[in-house]
């Protein structure tokens, strides 16, 4: 059952879920079609890296500007524009004749997806409160998990049925009908634009500095630097831009101008610690999924469809636990996140044991079991943690608060998707099914368990830093409000 007693609120949530499914399915379905796409286009390894990773890079860069613009000018127009651009860029990518066209289209599509998702998170914050907000975020997480899980088998089926030349293009068009449906539902059901920020002046310099800092932080992990000196230059650029951004924000506050990042966010330890928890969980889960798919296909020689079957229980576990997590939140409150992280550590260590000692014929089934456990852990962690983090974002900075949270997750993903698979590839070598691949997967799983352990420590610190007060469970009787005010100009 959808959260909330208001039919209009439920319709708004359906639009948000459709947008999340559209943007996340597009990325998941393409990953399985990369080999055929590379062969069809004659793309180089660097081209493929930018086609796949450029989407995430542009996604991360658009989150905070999108959230800020939504706070200043209302969310509906930006949501509709983002979905429309996403659809047009997807068609361009699917019909493009070369790698350059595809890279450009994917960058635009990623930026549009970031613009859409920043409005989605902020809209959920505007419409839902208390436990209803947690349940709405849980359904959003379930939708993302299901879309991510369905992407590989759908992509594999399209490539196998239509051939490598046509299959990858149809993979890029698969999200098109979803985007059209999202546009139709959004035009009808989203509330009119309503400005939530008190000051309509946009901090353009702050946005530029933040985007530059994010770019300098993510690019070295998406495109491996040619030398240690180049990596050092990127690191220096990050430090300089971050220092200038911090000084610029303090100067705007002293002059009485609204900073890009609301002072409540920068001064809130629970917000900062919760964001760090989200980074650890998000980076670990994405890296673990990537390493698992590489291990199953390259290490064990399984097909893409069998690999998808092994990973599917993770989506099932996440869907069930996300739907039930709000019940646990009512009982134990913020400790639900710590329970989920502990279960995730157990799942990662179970994967280590399975990789080292399970017989080869039993490996796929045993790893499917660990995926079920890992998915359940994610369901108990993601939406309760998001709810706890975003409750520290004031209404006038809901978009920026949600954008910073998602941007931090994207940065963690870029780092972990580069570092953890490198650990696996460094150890795994030799023929399929060999012990080296098992050892590589076990070591990579230990790294993921360590990331989750760091997240668990941060979660405990966040709980200690949170001042006593009414928990989310106490907010169950708050009224769910859908803004219906006239458009603010």
GUDRENPA-423232 format. One line per 10 residues: number of its first residue (from 1); for each residue x negated, y, z of C-alpha. Coordinates in Angstrom, 2 decimals. Each point is the difference from the previous one (the first is absolute). Layout:
BEGIN
NUM = X:Y:Z; ... $
END
This chain:
BEGIN
1 = 0.00:0.00:0.00; -1.22:3.47:-0.86; -0.68:2.33:2.94; 2.29:2.88:0.76; 3.75:0.42:0.28; 0.34:2.53:-2.81; 0.63:-1.32:-3.53; -1.88:2.98:-1.46; -3.05:-0.84:2.11; 0.05:-3.58:-1.26 $
11 = 0.17:1.20:-3.57; -2.99:2.27:0.56; -1.93:-2.97:1.38; 0.89:-2.10:-3.06; -1.47:2.72:-2.23; -3.18:0.04:2.11; -0.29:-3.80:-0.17; 0.50:0.05:-3.78; -2.78:2.59:-0.36; -2.37:-2.05:2.16 $
21 = 0.71:-3.18:-1.97; -0.52:1.81:-3.31; -3.41:1.48:0.82; -1.41:-3.01:1.87; 1.20:-2.64:-2.49; -1.79:1.84:-2.80; -3.39:-0.32:1.64; 0.47:-3.57:1.19; 1.19:-1.34:-3.36; -2.95:1.47:-1.90 $
31 = -2.74:-1.63:2.09; 0.80:-3.48:-1.32; -0.08:1.25:-3.62; -3.41:1.69:0.17; -1.95:-2.77:-1.87; 2.41:-0.01:-2.97; 0.11:3.80:-0.04; -3.78:0.21:-0.08; -0.19:-2.51:-2.85; 2.73:1.72:-2.01 $
41 = -1.45:3.50:0.30; -3.67:-0.92:-0.05; -0.39:1.95:3.23; -3.22:0.05:1.98; -0.27:-0.92:3.67; -0.13:3.70:0.92; 3.16:0.64:-2.05; 1.86:-2.75:1.83; -1.21:1.28:3.35; 1.43:3.45:-0.73 $
51 = 3.25:-1.40:-1.42; 0.63:-1.96:3.20; -1.60:2.21:2.65; 0.81:3.35:-1.62; 3.66:-0.56:0.83; -0.80:-0.28:3.72; -2.35:2.97:-0.14; 2.58:2.30:-1.59; 2.66:-1.41:2.34; -2.06:0.98:3.04 $
61 = -0.83:3.46:-1.35; 3.67:0.87:-0.60; 1.35:-0.98:3.41; -0.82:3.05:2.13; 0.71:2.60:-2.74; 3.27:-1.82:-0.71; 0.96:-0.03:3.66; -0.88:3.68:0.42; 2.00:1.02:-3.07; 2.95:-2.03:1.25 $
71 = -0.10:1.76:3.36; -0.10:3.39:-1.71; 2.47:-0.42:-2.86; 2.16:-3.04:0.76; -0.47:-3.62:-0.96; 2.60:-0.92:-2.62; -1.43:1.94:-2.94; -3.50:-1.31:0.65; 1.30:-3.54:0.40; 1.88:0.13:-3.31 $
81 = -2.92:1.62:-1.83; -2.43:-2.58:1.38; 2.12:-2.96:-1.09; 0.51:1.52:-3.46; -3.74:0.58:-0.50; -0.71:-3.50:1.35; 2.35:-1.48:-2.61; -1.46:2.03:-2.89; -3.60:-0.82:0.98; 0.89:-3.71:0.25 $
91 = 1.38:-0.02:-3.55; -3.11:1.85:-1.21; -2.28:-2.53:1.70; 1.91:-2.96:-1.46; -0.11:1.35:-3.55; -3.53:1.46:0.12; -2.54:-1.18:-2.53; -3.21:0.34:1.98; -1.57:0.00:3.46; -0.23:3.80:0.21 $
101 = 3.72:0.42:-0.55; 0.77:-2.70:2.54; -2.33:1.51:2.63; 1.56:3.45:-0.42; 3.53:-1.37:0.17; -0.75:-2.03:3.10; -1.50:3.04:1.75; 3.13:2.03:-0.75; 2.20:-2.91:1.06; -1.88:-0.36:3.29 $
111 = 0.36:3.72:0.75; 3.73:-0.21:-0.72; 0.31:-3.03:2.28; -1.76:1.91:2.79; 2.36:2.94:-0.47; 3.02:-2.33:0.19; -1.16:-1.95:3.04; -0.82:3.13:2.01; 3.63:1.08:-0.51; 1.27:-3.47:0.94 $
121 = -1.73:-0.10:3.40; 1.03:3.56:0.82; 3.60:-0.65:-1.09; 0.22:-3.00:2.33; -1.27:2.23:2.81; 2.59:2.66:-0.85; 2.95:-2.39:-0.12; -0.71:-2.62:2.68; -1.00:0.26:3.66; -0.95:-2.33:2.84 $
131 = 0.37:-3.72:-0.63; 1.87:0.68:-3.24; -3.15:1.70:-1.33; -2.08:-3.03:0.98; 2.42:-2.34:-1.73; 0.03:2.18:-3.13; -3.80:0.05:-0.11; 0.08:-3.76:0.58; 2.25:-0.50:-3.03; -2.32:2.24:-2.01 $
141 = -2.95:-2.18:1.05; 1.94:-3.15:-0.90; 0.79:1.43:-3.42; -3.65:0.76:-0.59; -1.06:-3.47:1.15; 2.55:-1.74:-2.21; -0.91:2.13:-3.02; -3.69:-0.72:0.55; 0.68:-3.73:0.35; 2.24:-0.19:-3.07 $
151 = -2.48:1.91:-2.18; -2.55:-2.79:-0.63; 2.50:-2.76:-0.95; 1.98:2.38:-2.22; -3.18:1.21:-1.69; -1.28:-3.54:-0.44; 3.31:-1.12:-1.51; 0.03:2.92:-2.47; -3.58:-0.61:-1.13; 0.58:-3.75:-0.30 $
161 = 3.30:0.38:-1.87; -0.78:2.91:-2.31; -3.72:-0.50:-0.54; -2.94:2.10:1.15; 0.47:2.75:-2.63; 3.62:0.80:0.83; 0.24:-1.31:3.56; -2.09:2.68:1.71; 1.94:2.76:-1.77; 3.28:-1.46:1.23 $
171 = -1.52:-0.11:3.50; -0.42:3.78:-0.17; 3.58:0.40:-1.24; 1.47:-2.21:2.73; 0.45:2.91:2.42; 1.79:2.07:-2.66; 3.55:-1.28:0.65; -0.61:0.42:3.75; -1.06:3.62:-0.58; 3.10:0.73:-2.09 $
181 = 2.23:-1.48:2.71; -1.83:2.02:2.67; 0.52:3.21:-1.98; 3.72:-0.70:-0.35; 0.45:-0.81:3.68; -2.16:2.91:1.15; 1.93:2.54:-2.09; 3.26:-1.19:1.55; -0.87:-0.88:3.60; -2.97:2.03:1.20 $
191 = 0.95:3.01:2.15; -0.46:3.50:-1.51; -3.46:1.56:0.38; -0.54:1.51:3.43; -3.15:1.83:1.02; -1.30:-1.14:3.40; -3.17:2.13:0.30; 0.45:3.49:1.47; -2.50:1.66:-2.33; 0.24:-0.52:-3.77 $
201 = -3.61:0.98:-0.75; -2.08:-2.95:-1.18; -3.58:-0.31:1.23; -1.57:-0.55:-3.43; -3.60:0.24:1.21; 0.70:-2.51:2.78; 1.62:-2.37:-2.50; -2.99:0.30:-2.32; -2.48:-0.67:2.78; 1.99:-2.99:1.27 $
211 = 0.32:-1.50:-3.48; -3.70:0.53:-0.62; -0.88:-1.66:3.30; 2.28:-2.96:-0.76; -1.44:-0.32:-3.50; -3.60:0.07:1.23; 0.85:-2.63:2.63; 1.84:-2.44:-2.29; -1.91:0.18:-3.30; -3.23:-1.69:1.24 $
221 = 2.04:-3.04:1.05; 2.01:-0.10:-3.25; -3.04:0.56:-2.24; -3.16:-1.49:1.50; -2.75:2.67:0.04; -3.01:-0.66:-2.22; -2.44:0.64:2.82; -0.31:0.60:3.69; -0.74:3.65:-0.74; 3.33:0.42:-1.76 $
231 = 1.81:-1.59:2.95; -1.79:2.45:2.33; 1.17:2.94:-2.13; 3.60:-1.19:0.26; -0.35:-0.31:3.77; -1.43:3.52:0.27; 2.86:1.33:-2.14; 2.55:-1.61:2.33; -1.59:1.55:3.09; -0.29:3.47:-1.55 $
241 = 3.56:0.04:-1.32; 1.38:-1.31:3.31; -1.87:2.69:1.94; 1.19:2.77:-2.34; 3.58:-1.30:0.20; -0.08:-0.03:3.82; -1.39:3.56:0.10; 2.59:1.16:-2.54; 2.85:-1.47:2.05; -1.22:1.69:3.21 $
251 = -0.31:3.32:-1.84; 3.58:-0.22:-1.28; 1.28:-0.67:3.52; -1.90:3.02:1.38; 1.50:2.19:-2.73; 3.51:-1.20:0.77; 0.39:-1.92:-3.26; 1.33:-3.57:-0.10; -2.81:-2.53:-0.52; 0.30:-2.91:-2.40 $
261 = -0.15:-2.48:2.88; 2.45:0.93:2.75; -1.75:0.74:3.35; 2.23:-2.58:1.68; -1.55:-2.70:-2.19; -3.61:1.01:0.59; 0.46:0.25:3.77; 1.96:-3.23:0.46; -2.15:-2.92:1.15; 2.88:-2.50:-0.47 $
271 = 0.41:1.17:-3.62; -3.74:-0.28:-0.73; -0.39:-3.37:1.73; 3.15:-1.38:-1.64; -1.28:1.10:-3.41; -3.28:-1.80:0.71; 1.97:-3.13:0.95; 1.84:0.21:-3.34; -3.31:0.33:-1.84; -1.44:-3.10:1.67 $
281 = 3.12:-2.09:-0.66; 0.56:1.19:-3.58; -3.61:-0.34:-1.09; -0.35:-3.42:1.60; 3.21:-1.39:-1.51; -0.72:1.18:-3.55; -3.59:-1.21:0.12; 1.06:-3.38:1.41; 2.59:-0.41:-2.76; -2.52:0.82:-2.73 $
291 = -2.65:-2.35:1.41; 2.59:-2.77:0.31; 1.08:0.30:-3.64; -3.61:-0.01:-1.20; -0.80:-3.00:2.22; 3.01:-1.98:-1.22; -0.62:0.69:-3.70; -3.79:0.14:-0.25; -0.95:-2.08:3.03; 2.66:-2.73:-0.25 $
301 = 0.92:0.32:-3.67; 3.75:0.51:0.56; 2.19:1.65:-2.64; 1.52:3.45:0.44; 3.46:-1.48:0.64; -1.28:-2.43:2.66; -1.92:2.84:1.61; 3.19:2.04:0.14; 1.78:-2.96:1.62; -2.63:-0.11:2.76 $
311 = 0.34:3.73:0.71; 3.81:0.08:-0.17; 0.54:-1.17:3.64; -1.71:3.21:1.11; 2.81:2.06:-1.52; 2.59:-2.31:1.55; -1.60:0.32:3.44; -0.25:3.77:-0.29; 3.62:0.30:-1.10; 1.32:-2.04:2.91 $
321 = -2.17:1.59:2.67; 0.61:3.54:-1.27; 3.74:-0.59:0.19; -0.33:-1.23:3.59; -2.76:2.32:1.24; 2.45:2.64:1.23; 1.40:-2.54:2.48; -3.47:-0.47:1.47; -0.51:3.77:0.06; 3.12:0.28:2.16 $
331 = -1.49:-2.46:2.48; -3.67:0.97:0.23; -0.17:3.33:-1.85; -3.37:1.14:-1.46; -1.69:-3.24:1.08; 1.63:-1.63:-3.04; -2.85:1.34:-2.14; -2.59:-1.62:2.26; 1.88:-3.30:-0.18; 0.00:0.18:-3.79 $
341 = -3.71:0.80:-0.19; -0.80:-2.88:2.37; 2.00:-2.36:-2.20; -1.85:1.34:-3.05; -3.36:-0.72:1.63; 1.21:-3.53:0.70; 1.06:-0.43:-3.64; -3.40:1.17:-1.28; -1.86:-2.34:2.36; 2.33:-2.84:-1.05 $
351 = -1.04:0.72:-3.58; -3.64:-0.34:1.08; 0.70:-3.41:1.56; 1.96:-1.19:-3.03; -2.71:1.09:-2.44; -2.76:-1.73:1.95; 1.63:-3.25:1.01; 3.20:-0.76:-1.96; -0.25:-2.70:-2.74; 0.05:1.46:-3.50 $
361 = 3.39:-1.53:-0.98; 1.54:1.57:3.10; -1.52:3.44:-0.45; 2.80:1.70:-2.01; 2.74:-1.17:2.38; -2.05:0.92:3.08; -0.82:3.44:-1.39; 3.69:0.52:-0.78; 0.65:-0.60:3.70; -2.55:2.62:0.99 $
371 = 1.64:2.40:-2.45; 3.36:-0.54:1.67; -1.60:0.85:3.34; -1.77:3.04:-1.46; 3.21:1.29:-1.59; 1.84:-0.33:3.30; -2.79:1.97:1.68; 0.28:2.76:-2.60; 3.74:0.27:0.53; -0.50:0.53:3.72 $
381 = -2.72:2.60:-0.58; 0.76:2.18:-3.01; 3.42:1.53:0.58; -0.23:0.29:3.83; -3.38:1.70:-0.36; 1.29:2.35:-2.70; 2.93:0.92:2.22; -2.28:0.72:2.96; -2.38:2.10:-2.11; 2.66:2.05:-1.79 $
391 = 1.91:0.83:3.17; -2.89:2.35:0.81; 0.51:1.92:-3.28; 2.31:3.02:0.41; 2.94:0.37:-2.40; -1.64:2.89:-1.87; -3.07:-2.17:-0.71; 1.71:-3.36:-0.62; -1.24:-0.19:-3.58; -3.59:0.94:0.83 $
401 = -0.04:-2.37:3.00; 1.21:-2.90:-2.11; -2.36:0.96:-2.83; -3.05:0.04:2.26; 0.96:-3.40:1.40; 0.32:-1.54:-3.47; -3.11:1.76:-1.29; -2.02:-1.40:2.91; 1.26:-3.46:-0.89; -1.06:0.46:-3.62 $
411 = -3.48:1.08:1.09; -0.23:-3.10:2.20; 1.16:-2.12:-2.92; -2.68:1.42:-2.32; -2.73:-0.71:2.55; 1.20:-3.46:1.02; 0.79:-1.14:-3.55; -3.59:0.79:-0.89; -1.80:-1.24:3.12; 1.83:-3.21:0.99 $
421 = 0.05:-1.65:-3.47; -3.69:0.87:-0.26; -0.57:-2.06:3.16; 1.84:-2.93:-1.58; -1.81:0.26:-3.35; -3.38:0.24:1.72; 0.51:-3.38:1.64; 2.24:-1.81:-2.51; -1.90:-1.53:-2.90; -0.17:-3.36:-1.64 $
431 = 2.59:-2.26:-1.64; 3.75:0.25:0.76; 0.91:-1.70:3.24; -3.53:0.30:1.32; -0.89:0.73:3.60; -1.38:3.43:-0.86; 3.43:1.30:-0.96; 1.46:-1.37:3.24; -2.75:1.66:2.03; 0.53:3.29:-1.83 $
441 = 3.72:-0.06:0.68; -0.59:-0.84:3.66; -2.47:2.87:0.41; 2.31:2.47:-1.75; 2.86:-1.14:2.26; -2.20:0.66:3.04; -0.57:3.54:-1.26; 3.77:0.48:-0.37; 0.52:-1.36:3.52; -2.57:2.51:1.25 $
451 = 1.87:2.87:-1.69; 3.24:-1.12:1.66; -1.80:-0.27:3.35; -1.11:3.61:-0.41; 3.61:0.90:-0.78; 1.15:-1.83:3.14; -2.47:1.99:2.14; 1.22:3.26:-1.56; 3.60:-1.05:0.61; -0.72:-0.57:3.68 $
461 = -1.76:3.37:0.20; 2.96:1.64:-1.71; 2.38:-1.54:2.53; -2.14:1.38:2.83; -0.16:3.46:-1.64; 3.74:0.25:-0.61; 1.69:2.05:2.74; 2.85:-1.77:1.77; 3.40:0.85:-1.41; 3.03:-1.48:-1.68 $
471 = -0.96:-2.82:-2.31; 1.41:-0.65:-3.39; 2.34:-2.49:1.54; 1.61:2.78:1.97; 0.86:1.80:-3.19; 2.36:-2.67:-1.32; 3.03:2.14:0.65; -1.27:3.05:-1.87; 2.17:1.05:-2.88; -1.20:-0.75:-3.50 $
481 = 0.17:3.23:-1.95; -0.15:0.44:-3.75; -0.76:3.59:-1.01; 2.88:1.39:-1.99; -0.85:3.67:0.10; -0.09:2.09:-3.15; -3.27:0.26:-1.85; -2.42:2.44:1.55; -1.63:2.36:-2.41 $
END
